[in-house]
Amino acid sequence: MMWIHGSFAFLPLAVLFLGSFVVIAYIALWWFLDVRPSGENGYEYEYDERQQSYRPKKMFKYADSANLRLRRAKEKLDDATRRVSEIERHVTSKKFDLDREFSKLRD
């Protein structure tokens, strides 16, 4: 038990002489020895809206800026509006009426 207290006294000397190596080794060991969550394959998954699929959750996740998120939302809304207007144009066209009448004749 006495040698454990001595190793803590040795730590400042190791940092002094080995410098940043100790810090890098500490971070590396923290990452490798970290307890993994109990999800599939040992990872937690989260839904990624841009890729439209689930992916492993990141340790450090920085949110996109508000401007970028608003721009993406506007693009999605513009795309949906464009598709709805195309559907409306097709449904109100004479070709749609003609196709519907032909399908009634087939049935």
Buried (B, 14 or more C-beta within 10 A) or exposed (E): EEEEEEEEEEEEEEBEEEEEEBEEEEEEEEEEEEEEEEEEEEEEBEEEEEEEEEEBEEEEEEEEEEEEEEEEEEEEEEEEEEEEEEEEEEEEEEEEEEEEEEEEEEE
